[in-house]
Each structure stands twice: as C-alpha cells, then as structure tokens.
Amino acid sequence: MSAVCVYTIKDIEHIFTTSTFKGKVPQPGRSRECVPDSRTIPMDVLNKIKENSEMEDWVRPVDNSGPILFNHHNYTHIYVDDSQNNRSDKHTVLYLSLHKGDIHKVVQKKTQTFVIAEYQPFHHRHHHILTFLLHPPTMKLYLTSRTELVQLDVGNCAQYGDRCGDCVLSRDPYCGWNGSHCTPHTQDMLQDVSQADHNICVSSGMVEQSQTVSKYPPGRDEVTKSIKLPLNSKYFLQCPVSSHQATYTWIHLERNTSRSLEDSPGLLLIPRMSPEQEGRHRCVSEERGYTRVLADYTLQLESRAGVKTSTSLLLGLCVTAALIQSLSC
C-alpha cells in the first residue's frame, strides 16, 4: 500500500515558525531563520538541533484532506503537473509510477482524487521505471527503464470516444469537446472535471442530434454480432469496460434485465443455452445518468436438422437388424 499526500510550502513554513520543538529546548532556544554562514553556529546549538529536531505541531495535508490512499499499489515516483496551459480550471494532475512499470494519471482536487487512466508504456511488463519527465507544451511523457526509452502521449483525447458525453465523463483536464470530437482542451471547449456533468453537451448545443434520439446510443464500433450455440452449452458474452466508475447491465429482448458478474464487469455468463436465451443481448453502461450500448449480440441455437436425420437413420438400421435376426430364427 502507498499513501500520497499533498502539502503546501506555506503550511510547512507556518509550522516551522510557530510550533514549539519537542524535548527540553528553551524557547526561543532555536532561531527560525537561516544564518548566512552555518559554520558560525555554536556547537551547543548544533547539538540541540541534532537532539531535538521534531516539532509538537503536525504539518497537515492541504485543506486537512488527509492522505490519498491507494490499496494494493506500490508507487515509486511522482511527478506533479500544475501548469495550466490553455485550461481554465485549476486541477492538478499527478503521474505516479508503479513498481511493475505502469503509470497512473491522477487528478487531484479539494474534495476528491481519482485515477483517470493507467498507461502501460513498455513492450515488456514489469520493467522498473528509473525516471520520467513531462513536457507540458507537447503533453509528452518521457520514461526510461534499464533497456527502453519511451515517449508517451498523455494528451491523447481520441481514446475517450467520439461522443461529447464520453469526452466529458473522462474528466481529463487535458481534453475537451469541440463540437465534433474529443481534442486537447482549450477554453472554448466543453469539459467538466469537477462534476463530469455530461448534460452540458445538450445545453450548449454542441451535441449531434443523432446522439440524443436513442435511449441507448450505439458506440462507434458497435455492430450486431450473431452467434450460434449448441443446445445446453455454456457461453460468455463480453462487453468492453470503458470506465470503472460506470455500471454495466445486460438487456435481453428489452424486457429481461440481468446484471453482469460482480467480479468481472461487462462479462455475462450464459449457463445453459436454450430457446429462452435466444434473441438480442445488449450490454449497456450507465454513469451519472449517461447510457450507452457497448456490445450487441444475437444468440441462436444451432440447427438440429442434422441430428434428427442421424437419429432416423440409426433407428432404421436398428429396425432392419432386428428384422433380419427374427427371420433367421
């Protein structure tokens, strides 16, 4: 487990200049100012500093927000991007490297902190990141391992889809909706990092009419896929997980609703294929009232005509064999 905390220099300086020191140190036995030449500090003062360096008051994280805890992750490096560029918001973006070689892109704000994306920059997994550096003007992140140097585009907004709602729900401060696609964010584009309010797409008029007609608007790559399965067979239907903040529901024939497996979002088990399972199955994601169809399947039972023919032929052979046996007797 790793904990990431955010502090301000102002708070650190305040504690240093106002708090008492722990231990039996006469107050004001230690100066709170830097001396021009540390070699002139008397030896007894140096010994007091060495023996009593801890203060009574604590330096708290900014706004008393407490630490940002990430379970089951071991972070090795941190890089903070507080450059605003063309963004009108004031959100800070953190880049945290994991011991296995991945990068977490995190947005830090006063009320909450959340992971936007996880990058896997190296061709081989579990490569330890030695150093990484962001170049804000180009939104390029440079990472090094013992064997690789990688340039990573952290301003790649096209990955969030081709709809205004998808772009806004990404909550990526680097990206915004320009009326036709998700692109690097400027002040004239739509984005709501704080609330992820996708309704600004409709209220602003920057959403295409085709995106608001259907209750479940299809995705860019969505096509109905027909699958034929044997009777009583098991099968898994898979749905792409576009956001870990969304809930995923499978809808069958517009009337039967079944949720996907809890441990595997977007995965639906057909335990036993039967005529009741035939028809259309759609995976629908829902996040903050925004719904989308991410997968569309039509299940059919395989034809059993060949099975009937084989059974009839086998029955006929059995009858013939029985007849020959009776005549021979």
C-alpha positions in Angstrom: 0.0 0.0 0.0 1.2 3.5 -0.8 -0.1 6.8 0.5 0.2 10.1 -1.4 -0.3 13.3 0.5 -0.4 16.9 -0.8 1.2 19.7 1.2 1.8 23.4 0.7 5.1 25.2 1.3 3.0 27.9 3.1 1.7 25.4 5.7 5.2 23.9 6.2 6.7 27.4 6.8 3.9 28.2 9.2 4.5 25.2 11.4 8.3 25.8 11.3 7.9 29.4 12.5 5.2 28.9 15.1 5.4 25.4 16.6 7.4 24.5 19.7 10.1 21.9 19.5 9.8 18.5 21.2 12.2 17.9 24.1 13.6 20.2 26.7 14.6 23.0 24.4 14.4 26.6 25.9 12.0 28.7 23.9 13.1 30.6 21.9 16.2 28.4 22.2 16.4 27.9 18.4 16.3 30.5 15.7 13.7 30.1 13.0 15.8 31.8 10.4 18.6 30.7 8.1 22.0 32.0 9.0 24.4 33.5 6.4 27.1 31.0 7.3 26.2 27.8 9.1 29.9 27.4 10.2 29.4 30.2 12.7 26.7 28.3 14.6 27.9 27.4 18.1 28.5 23.7 18.8 25.9 23.6 21.7 23.2 24.9 19.3 24.1 22.3 16.7 23.8 19.6 19.3 20.4 20.9 20.4 19.3 20.8 16.7 20.6 17.3 16.4 18.8 16.0 19.5 15.6 18.0 19.2 14.6 18.3 15.5 10.9 17.3 15.8 8.1 19.8 16.4 5.0 19.5 18.5 2.5 20.5 15.8 1.9 18.4 12.7 2.1 19.6 9.1 -1.3 18.6 7.8 -2.1 17.9 4.1 -3.7 20.7 2.2 -7.2 21.7 3.5 -6.9 18.9 6.1 -7.8 16.5 3.3 -5.9 13.6 4.7 -3.7 11.2 2.7 -4.7 9.8 -0.7 -4.6 6.1 -0.1 -4.2 3.5 -3.0 -4.7 -0.1 -1.9 -2.5 -2.8 -3.4 -0.2 -0.4 -5.3 3.4 0.4 -4.7 4.3 3.8 -6.1 7.9 4.5 -6.8 8.0 8.0 -8.4 5.7 11.0 -8.5 5.5 13.9 -11.0 3.2 16.9 -10.5 1.8 18.9 -13.4 0.4 22.2 -12.2 0.9 24.0 -15.4 -2.5 25.2 -16.7 -1.6 25.8 -20.3 -4.8 26.8 -22.0 -7.0 25.2 -19.3 -9.3 27.5 -17.4 -9.6 25.0 -14.4 -7.1 24.7 -11.6 -6.9 21.0 -11.2 -3.5 19.4 -10.5 -2.5 16.3 -12.5 -0.3 13.7 -10.8 1.7 11.0 -12.6 2.5 8.0 -10.3 4.8 5.2 -11.4 4.1 1.7 -10.2 6.8 -0.8 -9.3 5.6 -3.0 -12.2 6.3 -0.3 -14.8 2.9 1.2 -15.3 1.8 4.9 -14.9 -1.3 6.2 -13.1 -2.6 9.5 -14.3 -4.5 11.1 -11.4 -6.5 14.3 -11.0 -6.2 15.9 -7.5 -8.9 18.4 -6.3 -10.0 19.7 -3.0 -12.9 17.2 -2.5 -11.6 14.1 -4.1 -8.8 12.5 -6.1 -9.4 9.9 -8.9 -7.4 7.9 -11.4 -8.2 9.0 -15.0 -6.1 6.4 -16.8 -3.5 3.7 -16.4 -0.7 3.5 -19.0 1.5 0.5 -19.8 4.3 2.2 -21.7 6.9 -0.6 -22.1 6.8 -3.5 -24.5 7.7 -5.9 -21.7 5.7 -5.8 -18.4 7.3 -5.5 -15.0 10.1 -3.1 -16.3 11.1 -0.8 -13.4 10.8 2.9 -14.3 14.0 4.7 -13.5 13.0 8.2 -14.4 10.1 10.0 -16.1 9.5 13.6 -17.1 6.6 15.5 -18.6 6.9 18.1 -21.3 3.7 20.2 -20.7 3.7 22.1 -24.1 3.5 18.9 -26.1 1.8 16.7 -23.4 4.6 14.1 -23.9 5.7 12.0 -21.0 9.3 10.5 -21.3 10.1 7.4 -19.4 13.2 5.3 -19.0 13.9 1.8 -17.9 17.2 -0.1 -18.0 16.6 -1.1 -21.6 14.0 1.3 -23.1 13.2 5.0 -23.6 9.5 5.7 -24.3 7.6 8.8 -25.4 4.0 8.6 -24.2 1.3 11.0 -25.4 -0.8 11.8 -22.3 -2.9 14.2 -24.2 -4.4 11.6 -26.5 -8.0 12.6 -26.2 -9.3 10.4 -29.1 -9.2 7.4 -26.8 -12.2 8.6 -24.9 -14.6 8.0 -27.9 -16.4 10.0 -30.5 -19.3 11.4 -28.3 -19.5 14.5 -26.2 -20.7 12.6 -23.2 -17.8 10.2 -23.3 -15.3 13.1 -23.5 -16.8 14.9 -20.6 -17.1 11.8 -18.4 -13.4 11.2 -18.9 -12.8 14.2 -16.6 -9.5 14.7 -18.3 -8.3 18.3 -17.8 -6.2 18.0 -21.0 -9.3 17.2 -23.1 -12.5 18.9 -24.2 -15.3 18.5 -26.7 -15.1 20.9 -29.7 -18.4 20.0 -31.3 -17.2 17.1 -33.4 -14.6 15.2 -31.5 -12.6 15.0 -28.2 -9.5 17.0 -28.6 -6.8 18.7 -26.5 -8.7 21.2 -24.3 -8.9 24.9 -24.7 -11.2 27.5 -23.0 -13.7 27.3 -25.9 -14.3 23.6 -25.5 -16.6 21.6 -23.2 -15.2 19.8 -20.1 -16.3 19.5 -16.5 -13.6 17.9 -14.4 -15.3 18.7 -11.1 -18.8 17.2 -11.7 -18.5 15.3 -15.0 -21.9 16.9 -16.0 -22.5 15.4 -19.4 -25.7 17.5 -19.7 -23.6 20.5 -20.7 -23.3 18.8 -24.1 -27.1 19.2 -24.7 -27.4 22.6 -23.0 -24.6 24.0 -25.1 -25.9 22.7 -28.3 -22.6 21.1 -29.1 -24.0 17.6 -29.3 -25.1 15.9 -32.6 -28.8 15.2 -32.9 -28.2 11.5 -33.6 -26.7 11.2 -30.2 -29.9 12.1 -28.4 -32.5 10.2 -30.4 -32.0 6.7 -28.9 -32.3 5.9 -25.2 -29.2 3.7 -25.7 -27.0 5.4 -28.3 -24.7 2.9 -30.0 -20.9 3.2 -29.8 -18.6 3.9 -32.7 -17.6 0.3 -33.3 -20.9 -1.3 -32.3 -22.4 -3.9 -34.7 -24.8 -6.7 -34.0 -22.9 -9.9 -33.9 -24.8 -13.2 -34.5 -23.6 -16.2 -32.6 -24.9 -19.8 -33.0 -24.6 -22.1 -29.9 -25.3 -25.8 -29.3 -28.2 -26.7 -27.0 -27.3 -26.7 -23.3 -23.9 -25.2 -23.9 -22.2 -22.6 -21.8 -21.0 -19.3 -23.2 -19.6 -15.9 -22.0 -20.7 -12.6 -23.6 -18.1 -9.9 -23.2 -18.5 -6.2 -23.0 -15.7 -3.6 -23.3 -15.2 -1.8 -19.9 -14.7 1.8 -20.9 -15.0 3.2 -17.3 -14.6 1.7 -13.9 -17.0 4.3 -12.5 -19.8 3.0 -14.7 -22.3 0.2 -14.0 -22.8 -2.4 -16.7 -26.2 -4.2 -17.4 -27.2 -6.8 -19.9 -30.6 -6.3 -21.5 -32.3 -9.3 -23.2 -35.2 -8.8 -25.6 -36.0 -5.4 -24.0 -37.8 -7.0 -21.1 -35.4 -9.2 -19.2 -32.6 -7.4 -17.4 -29.6 -9.3 -16.0 -26.5 -7.8 -14.4 -23.0 -9.0 -15.3 -20.7 -10.8 -13.0 -19.7 -8.7 -9.9 -16.1 -9.7 -10.1 -15.9 -9.2 -13.9 -17.8 -6.1 -15.0 -19.1 -6.5 -18.5 -18.9 -10.3 -18.6 -22.2 -12.2 -18.8 -22.4 -16.0 -18.4 -25.0 -18.0 -20.3 -25.0 -21.1 -18.1 -27.2 -23.2 -20.4 -28.2 -22.3 -23.9 -31.8 -22.8 -24.5 -34.6 -21.3 -26.7 -35.3 -18.9 -23.8 -31.7 -17.4 -24.3 -32.2 -16.8 -28.0 -32.5 -13.3 -29.2 -30.8 -10.0 -28.7 -28.4 -9.3 -25.8 -27.1 -5.8 -25.3 -24.5 -4.5 -22.8 -25.5 -1.0 -21.5 -23.2 1.2 -19.5 -24.6 3.8 -17.1 -22.6 6.6 -15.5 -24.1 9.7 -13.9 -27.3 9.2 -16.0 -25.4 8.8 -19.3 -26.1 5.5 -21.0 -24.6 3.7 -24.0 -24.7 0.4 -25.8 -21.2 -1.1 -25.8 -21.9 -4.6 -27.2 -24.8 -6.1 -29.2 -25.2 -9.9 -29.7 -27.9 -12.0 -31.2 -27.8 -15.6 -29.9 -29.3 -18.5 -31.9 -29.5 -22.3 -31.4 -27.6 -24.4 -33.9 -29.9 -26.3 -36.3 -30.8 -29.7 -35.1 -31.9 -31.0 -38.5 -28.7 -33.0 -38.9 -29.2 -34.6 -35.5 -32.7 -35.7 -36.5 -31.5 -37.2 -39.7 -28.8 -39.2 -38.0 -31.3 -40.4 -35.4 -33.8 -41.5 -38.0 -31.0 -43.4 -39.9 -29.8 -45.1 -36.7 -33.4 -46.1 -35.8 -33.9 -47.5 -39.3 -30.7 -49.6 -39.1 -31.8 -51.0 -35.7 -35.2 -52.0 -37.1 -33.6 -53.7 -40.1 -31.1 -55.6 -37.9 -33.9 -56.8 -35.6 -36.0 -57.9 -38.7 -33.1 -59.9 -40.1 -32.5 -61.5 -36.8 -36.1 -62.6 -36.4 -36.2 -64.1 -39.9 -33.0 -66.1 -39.3 -34.6 -67.6 -36.2 
